[in-house]
């Protein structure tokens, strides 16, 4: 017989949200910086 204890890790959720925001910011910056180059070829 065993006992399983589950504990919610609030920090993990915060890290995921931070990662998501950083990823979105990088993608947005990439779109803005490449838009003039892409527009040249369209």
Long-range contacts (C-beta under 8 A, 24 or more apart in sequence): none
